[in-house]
Amino acid sequence: MTNGTSDRGQAIAGRILGLLESRGEARALEVFEAAGGALFAFRNGYPALGRLLDAFPGDLWRRRESVLGALVFYLVKQGRAGRARSYLDAPEIEFRKTALFDLYALMVEIHLGGPVSEERLAGWIALERRLPVSEPLLEGLYHNCMLVMLVRLGRLKAAREAGQRAISCYREADHSYLEHFIHIHLADLGVVEGRLRSARRSLAAAEHCLERSGVLYANERDLIEIIHLAIAYETGRLETIPDRAGALRASLLRGDSWSEVFVQLGRISVMSAFFLSGPARARQELEAFQADYARRHGTSSAALDILAVLIARLDWRRQEAEANLLALSAEPVQSAIGAVMNVEARVALGHAGPDPAALPGPRGAIVMALHEAEAATGAERRRKVERALWLAVDEGQTAPFLEHRDVFAGLGARLASGRFARGHRPLARMTARILRAVEQSYVIPPDLAARGVTLRQYRVLSALQGGATNKQIARELGISEATVKYHLSALYRGLEFANRKQLIDSLPENEVFTESWPLS
């Protein structure tokens, strides 16, 4: 693997530079156009293009559309899509704009991650008819862009079709490097829908195409690793994520990135931090992703903001979750995984009913079953959880159960017996693994653990701090109100409070709680 520097590309760049010096701009541009023009980097390498852009006259991008296109592709590759847009928006452009100019703008948009309206999408769909018909590489880039935009709008079937068309075009152009990006996008779609075997196949194809291309420009392997880690998160291997999250986030800042992959990495990093280290660590991780997303894409991400809602809900801070949800109610959530998180948050807080159309694929079916279980009680709740486990066994899904972990309250012993899975060893093993993961996901702050607070007491205390009544706590935890009172009495003694009012009044002020409940 090389850094993209090829002898052929450098030789062509050298020839163009020689012509620029000896015979002038016009002759140099003739050879530049013959070598790909705007597509020069894809045929000859980004390093060779960089040499040309450094040597070309400073105003050439204003006068020549192909030079502007090459500059845009180069800047986007370097992680500077905002600067690329500034060139496209410049008022002093002198050439007559063609359909290619609109394609350059579309390429910038997929990297910036801005809002996509139906009107803009209609314009981009019409753009296909205006593009040259004899350039498969250009057509592949168009379908590549449309794949991203359709995912952003939640049109996943159409996005897959755009991806397949892009693959066909790239294969006709014999460009395995660009093809590997399509397989990464399709793998990410597989994760969103819970089709994990399909996602693994797409990642294998991406790795094969990248190896076949023989070049590495920037962070291609990091992008593949992010989707590998997303699969690890979905299957419950959370411990593999925290050590790599920071380095991968930095990689997205300085190299290739698009909003969906940034949100995907943010989701698995924040949620893994929550389940492994608790809410305070998860909030720190979320703040880092929100800041770096704004730096990379020039705007905030409503999809990342939804994570604050999910964290507060899992931490039994319903008022905070409601406030966070209200704060982003007007924001468009243009991300496939963000849209799924948005629906889950609204259903969990009672703002909407379960919507199968908004929860795609096998993962959506599992989440639907868990939402139904949360609304049920007793044996009906257990049956619905068992149904969700049956749905999950084929792909080995674990993350949806962690994200709805309270539904297991009071059911652990019944499920652990494995009676419902009798004769199905994979299901029995997966159920035991999920129960262990759920139990370990409740992280008691060290100060509370040192004072003898048990897991059940911690859950009662957290729900109490979130404003729940004894009856609501009993329902959430699957225990009786008498048991709730018993745990509260133990907390009064252990934390040295006289009564419930004293405990509630002191929660925001007691330093014992600052790790789990940072308050402003």
C-alpha positions as CSV (number, residue, x, y, z in Angstrom):
1,M,0.0,0.0,0.0
2,T,1.3,3.5,-0.9
3,N,0.2,7.0,0.1
4,G,-1.3,7.5,-3.4
5,T,1.8,8.7,-5.0
6,S,2.3,6.9,-8.3
7,D,5.1,7.3,-10.8
8,R,2.6,7.7,-13.6
9,G,0.7,10.5,-11.8
10,Q,3.8,12.3,-10.8
11,A,5.1,12.1,-14.3
12,I,1.9,13.6,-15.7
13,A,2.0,16.3,-13.1
14,G,5.6,17.0,-14.0
15,R,4.8,17.2,-17.7
16,I,1.9,19.7,-17.0
17,L,4.2,21.8,-14.9
18,G,6.8,21.8,-17.6
19,L,4.3,22.9,-20.2
20,L,3.0,25.6,-17.9
21,E,6.5,27.1,-17.6
22,S,7.6,26.6,-21.2
23,R,4.5,26.9,-23.4
24,G,2.0,28.6,-21.2
25,E,-1.3,28.1,-19.5
26,A,-3.4,27.0,-22.5
27,R,-1.2,24.1,-23.5
28,A,-0.8,23.0,-19.9
29,L,-4.5,22.9,-19.4
30,E,-5.0,20.8,-22.5
31,V,-2.9,18.1,-21.0
32,F,-4.6,18.6,-17.6
33,E,-8.0,18.0,-19.2
34,A,-6.8,15.0,-21.1
35,A,-5.4,13.5,-17.8
36,G,-8.8,13.8,-16.1
37,G,-9.5,17.5,-15.5
38,A,-11.7,17.7,-12.4
39,L,-11.2,14.0,-11.9
40,F,-7.4,14.3,-12.0
41,A,-6.9,13.1,-8.4
42,F,-9.0,9.9,-9.0
43,R,-6.9,8.9,-12.0
44,N,-3.4,10.2,-11.0
45,G,-3.4,10.6,-7.2
46,Y,-4.0,13.4,-4.8
47,P,-0.2,14.1,-4.3
48,A,0.2,14.8,-8.0
49,L,-2.9,17.1,-8.0
50,G,-1.5,18.9,-5.0
51,R,1.7,19.8,-7.0
52,L,-0.5,21.2,-9.7
53,L,-2.7,23.3,-7.5
54,D,0.3,24.8,-5.8
55,A,1.8,25.8,-9.2
56,F,-1.4,26.9,-11.1
57,P,-2.1,30.7,-11.2
58,G,-3.9,31.8,-8.1
59,D,-7.0,32.9,-10.0
60,L,-7.3,29.9,-12.4
61,W,-10.0,28.3,-10.3
62,R,-12.2,31.4,-11.1
63,R,-11.7,31.0,-14.8
64,R,-11.7,27.2,-15.3
65,E,-14.5,25.0,-14.0
66,S,-12.4,21.8,-14.1
67,V,-9.7,23.4,-12.0
68,L,-12.3,24.5,-9.4
69,G,-13.7,20.9,-9.4
70,A,-10.2,19.4,-8.8
71,L,-9.6,21.9,-6.0
72,V,-12.9,21.1,-4.4
73,F,-12.2,17.3,-4.5
74,Y,-8.7,18.0,-3.1
75,L,-10.0,20.1,-0.2
76,V,-12.7,17.7,0.7
77,K,-10.2,14.9,0.9
78,Q,-8.1,16.9,3.3
79,G,-11.1,17.5,5.6
80,R,-11.6,21.1,4.5
81,A,-15.1,20.9,3.1
82,G,-16.0,24.3,4.6
83,R,-13.2,26.0,2.6
84,A,-14.3,24.1,-0.5
85,R,-17.7,25.6,-0.1
86,S,-16.2,29.1,0.1
87,Y,-14.8,28.7,-3.4
88,L,-18.1,27.5,-4.7
89,D,-19.9,30.4,-3.2
90,A,-17.3,33.0,-4.4
91,P,-19.0,35.8,-6.4
92,E,-16.1,36.4,-8.7
93,I,-16.4,33.1,-10.7
94,E,-16.0,34.0,-14.4
95,F,-16.8,30.7,-16.2
96,R,-20.3,29.6,-17.2
97,K,-21.4,27.0,-14.7
98,T,-22.5,23.6,-16.0
99,A,-24.0,20.5,-14.4
100,L,-20.5,19.6,-13.1
101,F,-20.6,22.7,-10.8
102,D,-23.7,21.3,-9.2
103,L,-22.0,17.9,-8.7
104,Y,-19.1,19.6,-7.0
105,A,-21.5,21.4,-4.6
106,L,-23.3,18.1,-4.0
107,M,-19.9,16.5,-3.1
108,V,-19.2,19.2,-0.6
109,E,-22.7,18.8,1.0
110,I,-22.2,15.2,1.8
111,H,-19.1,16.1,3.8
112,L,-20.6,19.1,5.6
113,G,-23.7,17.2,6.7
114,G,-26.1,20.2,6.4
115,P,-29.9,19.9,6.1
116,V,-31.4,18.3,3.0
117,S,-34.9,19.4,1.9
118,E,-37.2,17.5,-0.5
119,E,-36.8,20.4,-2.9
120,R,-33.0,20.1,-2.9
121,L,-33.2,16.3,-3.3
122,A,-35.5,16.7,-6.3
123,G,-32.9,19.0,-7.9
124,W,-30.1,16.5,-7.3
125,I,-32.2,13.7,-8.8
126,A,-32.7,15.9,-11.9
127,L,-29.0,16.5,-12.0
128,E,-28.3,13.0,-13.2
129,R,-30.0,13.8,-16.5
130,R,-27.6,16.7,-17.1
131,L,-24.4,14.9,-16.5
132,P,-22.2,13.5,-19.3
133,V,-23.3,10.0,-20.3
134,S,-19.9,8.7,-21.3
135,E,-18.0,9.0,-18.0
136,P,-18.7,6.1,-15.6
137,L,-16.4,7.6,-12.9
138,L,-18.4,10.8,-12.8
139,E,-21.6,8.9,-12.8
140,G,-20.3,6.8,-9.9
141,L,-19.5,9.9,-7.9
142,Y,-23.0,11.1,-8.4
143,H,-24.6,7.9,-7.2
144,N,-22.1,7.9,-4.3
145,C,-23.4,11.3,-3.2
146,M,-27.0,10.3,-3.7
147,L,-26.5,7.2,-1.5
148,V,-25.4,9.5,1.4
149,M,-28.2,12.0,0.9
150,L,-30.9,9.3,0.7
151,V,-29.6,7.8,3.9
152,R,-29.7,11.2,5.5
153,L,-33.4,11.4,4.6
154,G,-34.2,7.8,5.8
155,R,-34.8,6.4,2.4
156,L,-32.8,3.3,3.0
157,K,-34.0,1.1,0.2
158,A,-33.4,3.8,-2.4
159,A,-30.0,4.4,-0.8
160,R,-29.0,0.8,-1.2
161,E,-30.0,1.0,-4.9
162,A,-27.9,4.1,-5.4
163,G,-25.0,2.3,-3.7
164,Q,-25.3,-0.7,-6.1
165,R,-25.4,1.7,-9.1
166,A,-22.2,3.4,-7.8
167,I,-20.5,0.1,-7.4
168,S,-21.4,-0.8,-11.0
169,C,-20.0,2.5,-12.3
170,Y,-16.8,2.2,-10.3
171,R,-16.2,-1.3,-11.6
172,E,-16.7,-0.2,-15.1
173,A,-14.2,2.6,-14.5
174,D,-11.9,0.0,-12.7
175,H,-11.7,2.2,-9.6
176,S,-11.6,-0.2,-6.6
177,Y,-10.5,2.6,-4.3
178,L,-13.7,4.6,-4.8
179,E,-15.8,1.4,-4.7
180,H,-14.5,0.6,-1.2
181,F,-16.3,3.6,0.2
182,I,-19.6,2.4,-1.1
183,H,-19.1,-0.9,0.8
184,I,-18.4,1.1,3.9
185,H,-21.7,3.0,3.5
186,L,-23.6,-0.2,2.9
187,A,-22.0,-1.8,6.0
188,D,-23.1,1.2,8.0
189,L,-26.7,0.7,6.7
190,G,-26.5,-2.9,7.8
191,V,-25.6,-1.8,11.3
192,V,-28.5,0.7,11.4
193,E,-31.0,-2.0,10.3
194,G,-29.5,-4.8,12.4
195,R,-28.4,-6.9,9.4
196,L,-25.0,-7.6,11.0
197,R,-24.0,-10.5,8.7
198,S,-24.6,-8.3,5.7
199,A,-22.6,-5.5,7.3
200,R,-19.7,-7.9,7.9
201,R,-19.8,-9.0,4.2
202,S,-19.8,-5.3,3.1
203,L,-16.8,-4.6,5.3
204,A,-14.9,-7.6,3.9
205,A,-15.7,-6.2,0.4
206,A,-14.4,-2.8,1.4
207,E,-11.2,-4.2,2.7
208,H,-10.7,-6.3,-0.4
209,C,-11.3,-3.2,-2.7
210,L,-8.9,-1.1,-0.6
211,E,-6.2,-3.7,-0.8
212,R,-6.7,-4.1,-4.5
213,S,-6.4,-0.4,-5.1
214,G,-2.9,-0.4,-3.5
215,V,-3.2,3.1,-2.1
216,L,-3.9,4.8,1.2
217,Y,-4.4,8.6,1.2
218,A,-5.6,9.3,4.7
219,N,-7.8,7.5,7.2
220,E,-9.4,4.8,5.0
221,R,-8.6,2.0,7.5
222,D,-10.0,4.1,10.4
223,L,-13.3,4.4,8.6
224,I,-13.5,0.6,8.2
225,E,-12.6,0.2,11.9
226,I,-15.4,2.5,13.0
227,I,-18.0,0.2,11.4
228,H,-16.2,-2.9,12.8
229,L,-16.6,-1.2,16.2
230,A,-20.3,-0.4,15.5
231,I,-20.8,-4.2,15.0
232,A,-18.9,-4.9,18.2
233,Y,-21.2,-2.5,20.0
234,E,-24.3,-4.1,18.6
235,T,-23.1,-7.5,19.7
236,G,-22.2,-6.4,23.2
237,R,-18.4,-6.2,22.9
238,L,-18.4,-2.7,24.3
239,E,-14.9,-2.9,26.0
240,T,-13.3,-2.8,22.5
241,I,-14.5,0.8,21.9
242,P,-13.3,3.3,24.6
243,D,-9.5,2.8,23.9
244,R,-10.0,3.7,20.2
245,A,-12.8,6.3,20.3
246,G,-10.5,9.4,20.9
247,A,-8.0,8.5,18.2
248,L,-10.8,7.7,15.7
249,R,-12.6,11.0,16.4
250,A,-9.3,12.8,15.8
251,S,-9.0,10.9,12.5
252,L,-12.4,12.1,11.3
253,L,-11.3,15.7,12.1
254,R,-8.2,15.6,9.9
255,G,-9.1,13.1,7.2
256,D,-12.1,11.7,5.3
257,S,-15.4,12.1,7.2
258,W,-19.1,12.5,6.5
259,S,-21.8,13.3,9.1
260,E,-23.3,9.7,9.3
261,V,-20.0,8.1,10.2
262,F,-19.3,10.8,12.8
263,V,-22.7,10.2,14.4
264,Q,-22.2,6.5,14.3
265,L,-18.9,6.7,16.1
266,G,-20.3,9.2,18.5
267,R,-23.3,6.9,19.3
268,I,-21.2,3.8,20.1
269,S,-18.6,5.8,22.0
270,V,-21.0,7.7,24.2
271,M,-23.3,4.7,24.9
272,S,-20.3,2.4,25.6
273,A,-18.9,5.0,28.0
274,F,-22.3,5.1,29.8
275,F,-22.6,1.3,30.2
276,L,-19.0,0.8,31.1
277,S,-18.2,3.9,33.2
278,G,-21.4,5.6,34.1
279,P,-23.3,8.8,33.0
280,A,-20.7,11.3,34.0
281,R,-18.1,9.8,31.6
282,A,-20.7,9.4,28.9
283,R,-21.5,13.1,29.1
284,Q,-17.9,14.0,28.8
285,E,-17.6,11.9,25.7
286,L,-20.7,13.5,24.2
287,E,-19.4,17.0,24.8
288,A,-16.2,16.0,23.0
289,F,-18.1,14.7,20.0
290,Q,-20.4,17.7,19.8
291,A,-17.5,20.1,19.8
292,D,-15.5,18.2,17.2
293,Y,-18.5,17.6,15.0
294,A,-19.2,21.4,14.9
295,R,-15.5,22.0,14.1
296,R,-15.5,19.4,11.3
297,H,-18.9,20.1,9.8
298,G,-19.5,23.7,10.7
299,T,-22.7,23.1,12.5
300,S,-24.2,21.2,15.4
301,S,-25.7,17.7,15.1
302,A,-29.3,17.1,16.2
303,A,-28.5,13.3,16.0
304,L,-25.7,13.7,18.6
305,D,-27.9,15.9,20.8
306,I,-30.4,13.0,21.0
307,L,-27.8,11.0,22.9
308,A,-28.2,13.4,25.8
309,V,-31.9,12.4,25.9
310,L,-31.1,8.7,25.9
311,I,-28.4,9.1,28.7
312,A,-30.8,11.1,30.9
313,R,-33.6,8.5,30.4
314,L,-31.3,5.6,31.2
315,D,-30.1,7.4,34.3
316,W,-33.7,7.8,35.4
317,R,-33.6,11.6,35.0
318,R,-36.9,12.0,33.2
319,Q,-37.2,15.8,33.6
320,E,-33.8,16.3,32.1
321,A,-34.6,13.9,29.3
322,E,-37.9,15.8,28.6
323,A,-36.1,19.2,28.6
324,N,-33.4,17.9,26.2
325,L,-36.0,16.4,23.9
326,L,-38.0,19.7,23.9
327,A,-34.8,21.7,23.1
328,L,-34.2,19.7,19.9
329,S,-37.8,19.3,18.8
330,A,-37.4,21.9,16.0
331,E,-34.2,20.5,14.7
332,P,-34.2,18.2,11.7
333,V,-32.6,14.8,12.4
334,Q,-31.1,14.0,9.1
335,S,-29.3,10.8,9.9
336,A,-30.5,7.2,9.6
337,I,-29.2,6.1,13.0
338,G,-30.2,9.5,14.4
339,A,-33.7,9.1,13.2
340,V,-33.9,5.7,14.9
341,M,-32.6,7.2,18.2
342,N,-35.1,10.0,17.9
343,V,-38.0,7.6,17.6
344,E,-36.8,5.5,20.5
345,A,-36.4,8.5,22.7
346,R,-39.9,9.8,21.9
347,V,-41.6,6.5,22.4
348,A,-39.7,5.9,25.7
349,L,-40.9,9.3,27.0
350,G,-44.4,8.8,25.9
351,H,-44.3,11.5,23.1
352,A,-45.1,9.0,20.4
353,G,-46.3,5.5,19.9
354,P,-44.1,2.7,18.4
355,D,-43.8,3.1,14.7
356,P,-42.6,0.1,12.8
357,A,-42.0,2.2,9.6
358,A,-39.5,4.4,11.6
359,L,-37.6,1.4,13.1
360,P,-36.2,-0.5,10.1
361,G,-34.9,-4.0,9.8
362,P,-34.4,-6.8,12.4
363,R,-33.1,-4.3,15.0
364,G,-36.3,-2.3,14.6
365,A,-38.4,-5.4,15.3
366,I,-36.4,-6.1,18.5
367,V,-36.9,-2.5,19.7
368,M,-40.6,-2.7,18.9
369,A,-40.9,-5.8,21.0
370,L,-39.0,-4.2,23.9
371,H,-41.2,-1.1,23.7
372,E,-44.3,-3.3,24.0
373,A,-42.7,-5.1,26.9
374,E,-42.1,-1.8,28.7
375,A,-45.8,-1.1,28.5
376,A,-46.8,-4.5,29.8
377,T,-46.6,-6.1,33.3
378,G,-46.2,-9.5,34.8
379,A,-46.2,-12.6,32.6
380,E,-47.1,-10.5,29.5
381,R,-44.0,-8.4,29.9
382,R,-41.9,-11.6,30.2
383,R,-43.4,-13.1,27.1
384,K,-42.7,-9.9,25.1
385,V,-39.1,-9.8,26.3
386,E,-38.7,-13.5,25.4
387,R,-40.0,-12.7,21.9
388,A,-37.4,-9.9,21.6
389,L,-34.7,-12.4,22.5
390,W,-36.0,-14.9,19.9
391,L,-35.8,-12.1,17.3
392,A,-32.2,-11.2,18.4
393,V,-30.6,-14.6,18.4
394,D,-30.2,-14.8,14.6
395,E,-27.9,-11.8,14.4
396,G,-26.6,-11.9,18.0
397,Q,-27.9,-8.5,18.9
398,T,-27.2,-7.3,22.4
399,A,-27.2,-3.5,22.3
400,P,-31.0,-3.0,22.1
401,F,-31.4,-4.9,25.4
402,L,-28.8,-2.7,27.1
403,E,-30.6,0.4,25.8
404,H,-33.8,-1.0,27.3
405,R,-32.2,-2.6,30.3
406,D,-34.9,-1.7,32.9
407,V,-37.3,-4.0,31.1
408,F,-35.5,-6.9,32.7
409,A,-36.3,-5.8,36.3
410,G,-37.9,-8.7,38.1
411,L,-37.4,-11.1,35.1
412,G,-33.8,-12.1,35.6
413,A,-34.4,-15.4,37.4
414,R,-37.2,-16.5,35.1
415,L,-35.2,-15.8,32.0
416,A,-31.9,-17.2,33.4
417,S,-33.6,-20.5,33.9
418,G,-33.7,-20.8,30.1
419,R,-37.1,-22.6,30.0
420,F,-38.4,-20.5,27.2
421,A,-35.3,-21.4,25.1
422,R,-35.3,-25.1,25.9
423,G,-33.8,-27.0,23.0
424,H,-32.2,-23.9,21.5
425,R,-28.7,-23.7,22.9
426,P,-27.6,-20.5,21.0
427,L,-30.7,-18.7,22.4
428,A,-30.0,-19.9,25.9
429,R,-26.3,-18.8,25.7
430,M,-27.2,-15.4,24.3
431,T,-29.8,-14.8,27.0
432,A,-27.3,-15.6,29.7
433,R,-24.8,-13.3,28.0
434,I,-27.4,-10.4,27.8
435,L,-28.4,-10.8,31.4
436,R,-24.8,-10.6,32.5
437,A,-24.2,-7.5,30.3
438,V,-27.4,-5.8,31.7
439,E,-26.4,-6.5,35.3
440,Q,-22.9,-5.1,34.7
441,S,-24.2,-2.0,32.9
442,Y,-25.4,-0.4,36.1
443,V,-22.4,1.5,37.3
444,I,-22.6,2.6,40.9
445,P,-20.5,5.7,41.6
446,P,-17.4,4.8,43.7
447,D,-18.4,7.1,46.6
448,L,-21.8,5.4,46.9
449,A,-20.3,1.9,46.5
450,A,-17.8,2.7,49.3
451,R,-20.8,3.5,51.6
452,G,-22.4,0.2,51.0
453,V,-25.1,1.2,48.5
454,T,-26.3,-1.8,46.6
455,L,-27.3,-2.0,42.9
456,R,-31.0,-2.1,43.7
457,Q,-30.7,0.8,46.2
458,Y,-28.8,2.8,43.6
459,R,-31.6,2.3,41.1
460,V,-34.2,3.4,43.7
461,L,-32.1,6.4,44.6
462,S,-31.6,7.4,40.9
463,A,-35.3,7.1,40.2
464,L,-36.1,9.1,43.3
465,Q,-33.7,11.9,42.2
466,G,-35.4,11.9,38.9
467,G,-38.7,12.7,40.6
468,A,-40.4,9.3,40.6
469,T,-43.0,8.3,43.2
470,N,-42.8,5.0,45.1
471,K,-45.4,3.5,42.8
472,Q,-43.5,4.6,39.7
473,I,-40.3,3.2,41.1
474,A,-41.9,-0.1,41.9
475,R,-43.3,-0.4,38.4
476,E,-40.0,0.4,36.8
477,L,-38.0,-2.0,38.9
478,G,-40.6,-4.8,38.9
479,I,-40.8,-4.8,42.7
480,S,-43.5,-4.0,45.3
481,E,-44.0,-0.6,46.9
482,A,-43.1,-2.2,50.2
483,T,-39.8,-3.3,48.8
484,V,-39.2,0.3,47.6
485,K,-39.8,1.6,51.1
486,Y,-37.4,-1.0,52.5
487,H,-34.7,0.1,50.2
488,L,-35.4,3.8,51.1
489,S,-35.1,3.0,54.8
490,A,-31.7,1.4,54.2
491,L,-30.6,4.4,52.2
492,Y,-31.6,6.8,55.0
493,R,-29.5,4.8,57.4
494,G,-26.5,4.3,55.1
495,L,-26.3,7.9,53.8
496,E,-27.2,9.4,57.2
497,F,-30.5,11.1,56.4
498,A,-33.5,11.2,58.6
499,N,-36.3,10.9,56.1
500,R,-37.3,11.1,52.4
501,K,-37.6,14.9,52.3
502,Q,-34.2,15.4,53.7
503,L,-32.7,12.9,51.2
504,I,-34.4,14.5,48.2
505,D,-33.5,18.1,49.3
506,S,-29.9,17.2,49.8
507,L,-29.4,15.3,46.5
508,P,-28.2,18.3,44.4
509,E,-25.9,19.6,47.1
510,N,-24.3,16.3,48.4
511,E,-20.9,15.8,46.8
512,V,-21.5,12.0,47.0
513,F,-23.8,12.4,43.9
514,T,-21.6,14.7,41.8
515,E,-20.2,11.9,39.7
516,S,-23.6,10.5,38.7
517,W,-25.5,13.7,38.7
518,P,-23.4,16.7,37.7
519,L,-25.6,19.7,38.3
520,S,-25.1,23.3,37.1
